[in-house]
Amino acid sequence: MTTTDVLIVGAGPTGLITAAALARKGARVRLVDAQPGPQIGSRGKGVQPRTLELLDGFDVARRLLAAGRSRLVIRYVDPDGTAHEHDMTKGVEQTPTTPFARPMVLPQWRLEETLRDLLTTYGVRVEFGTRLTDMRPGGDGVAVELSSGERLRAGWLVGADGGSSTVRKLAGVSFLGVTREEKQMLLGDFRLDGVDRDWWHARRRSGGQRLSLVPLPATDSFVLQAEINESDGDVKPTLATYQALVDDAYGPGTVTLREALWTSRWRYNERMVDRYRVGRVLLAGDAAHVHAPAGAQGMNTGVHDGINLGWKLAAVLNGAPESLLDTYEQERLPMAAAVLGLSKELLTRFSKFEDADLDVMSGLGITYRGGPLSPAWDGAGPHPGDRSPDATCSRPDGRPVRLFELQRGGDWTLYRFGAGPLPEVAGVNAYSIGTDLLDPHAAARSAYQALDDEFVLVRPDGHIGLRTTDATAVTAYLATVS
């Protein structure tokens, strides 16, 4: 029987980024997926600013930006022909502390392609066409059977295998919530003629059902989303069906669908688990929570799950207390619950988002304040649990360097604002801002509103772990998490 540290089931964005977070820290990882090969559909198509920051920690954000589009104005047309335009990101620009300020349109398959390439640099490949058929958890691991007939033992099993998760079902975890059959949507990627690629096009059909056409950047295709209801009957996701829906919204002969690249039927599900861990089995992404597609939250929430779980599981494999994994559920379950509520509310808007929505959707405000890894802080600036801000400093030789660059690699990062000594702790990259890094314009000090001789400890996932003026508190904190 072969063994591995971690077996991940499901090679979507959640499974891929979890594997990357583990493999870069030396874990033995296997990643299997039931599909015969990489999926080609856009599925999720929005990458939020906070997700880009997290992916920048793996040094892939620049590649994604080159393949995506960060400004796409929504143009919706009323039944009487009146057109309205709304640019959610109007006036939103990057700042020294926030280098990724706008959401980006990017098909999910492109993100997955990028993450698979990243994994190859760690020597990990996706084993497509391989299903999990059985598992038997034990005290020190999980005995697993695969559809290939292979039996193996994994120290840990991660279920990132979507809303119909086999791992979740075998683990006996309930998927609480509702399914509303009356709310359905046909989705698909198409090559088409009749609309330009300068807008996110949104209209209503004659019965009031909503339909949108969104150009996918760096491709020649659009994603089509069309609400259907009982008045449409038992429609099938065929090219003729989609053409009839478009004709209803635009008028016959206006838009011609030439080729269907991928089609799917979506049913409204609002469900989540009540626990993310059962012994050595952990759940992430859609296996733990599903919700309405509005607001581009699903794929992003899964990536956040994977990175949060990945660094903690890697730490446990490298000797950290196993109790660290309890904080995965404690931090991420409330985030999933909040996303369910947000997506449900945004679904009613039909692309008529308000400016305030962008702040919530961006993920920049996600915080683990008050959580088990976030000690209280009564000072100014970002608190433990908040995202760590970026800032540009310089090396002693004058070369500029961003704090986000220093935080890549999956290690803890410690900043001391002042020239005093730094604690020497394995697995921690420590910098004195004043000696190792120069801050002539007080960019870093301003971003953190830091005190003289203060220590700021940043977690591997880019959230602040600790702020203190006591060096012994830093080593004591790290002893609990590494």
Sequence and secondary structure as in RCSB ss.txt:
>XXXX:A:sequence
MTTTDVLIVGAGPTGLITAAALARKGARVRLVDAQPGPQIGSRGKGVQPRTLELLDGFDVARRLLAAGRSRLVIR
YVDPDGTAHEHDMTKGVEQTPTTPFARPMVLPQWRLEETLRDLLTTYGVRVEFGTRLTDMRPGGDGVAVELSSGE
RLRAGWLVGADGGSSTVRKLAGVSFLGVTREEKQMLLGDFRLDGVDRDWWHARRRSGGQRLSLVPLPATDSFVLQ
AEINESDGDVKPTLATYQALVDDAYGPGTVTLREALWTSRWRYNERMVDRYRVGRVLLAGDAAHVHAPAGAQGMN
TGVHDGINLGWKLAAVLNGAPESLLDTYEQERLPMAAAVLGLSKELLTRFSKFEDADLDVMSGLGITYRGGPLSP
AWDGAGPHPGDRSPDATCSRPDGRPVRLFELQRGGDWTLYRFGAGPLPEVAGVNAYSIGTDLLDPHAAARSAYQA
LDDEFVLVRPDGHIGLRTTDATAVTAYLATVS
>XXXX:A:secstr
 EEEEEEEE  SHHHHHHHHHHHTTT  EEEEESSSS   S  S EE HHHHHHHHTTT HHHHHHHSBS   EE
EE TTS EEEE TTTT   BTTBS  S EE  HHHHHHHHHHHHHHTT  EEET  EEEEEEETTEEEEEETTS 
EEEEEEEEE   TT HHHHHHT   EEEEEEEEEEEEEEEEEESS SSSEEEEE TTS EEEEEE TTSS EEEE
EEE GGG S    HHHHHHHHHHHH TTTSEEEEEEEEEEEEEEEEE S SEETTEEE GGGTEE   TTS HHH
HHHHHHHHHHHHHHHHHTT  GGGGHHHHHHHHHHHHHHHHHHHHHTTSTT   HHHHHHHT TT   TTSTT  
   SSSS TTSB    EEE TTS EEEHHHHTTTS EEEEEESSS     TTEEEEEETTTBB TT HHHHHHT 
 TTEEEEE TTSBEEEEES HHHHHHHHHTT 
